[in-house]
Amino acid sequence: MNEVIFVVEEAPEGGFIARALDASIFTEADTLPELHERVRDAVRCHLRRADLRVKLPWDLSGADFARALQVLGYRITRQTGSHMRLTTTERGEHHVNRSGP
């Protein structure tokens, strides 16, 4: 990703909102200079997370998969049959969805 384009709008409750068009990046601030700094921080954070992505071991059983991610701070937040959602709130909220045995 070489370029991230943002749409900037005035927030209904005051201040400004910025959201990226091609990435899941969103931030808000009271002033435009503050928004500019927050956008820069959000992009840095997003790119750091992209660099830290790991391949998940999909060949594990659901229980073993959940146990493996527990070490990284994930916990099962929803489960229906073999479908589960694991969530962490360390360094921001993130979810992993898994279906299968």
Helices and strands as residue ranges (DSSP letters): E 6-10, E 16-20, E 26-29, H 32-51, H 62-70, E 75-80, E 83-88, E 94-98
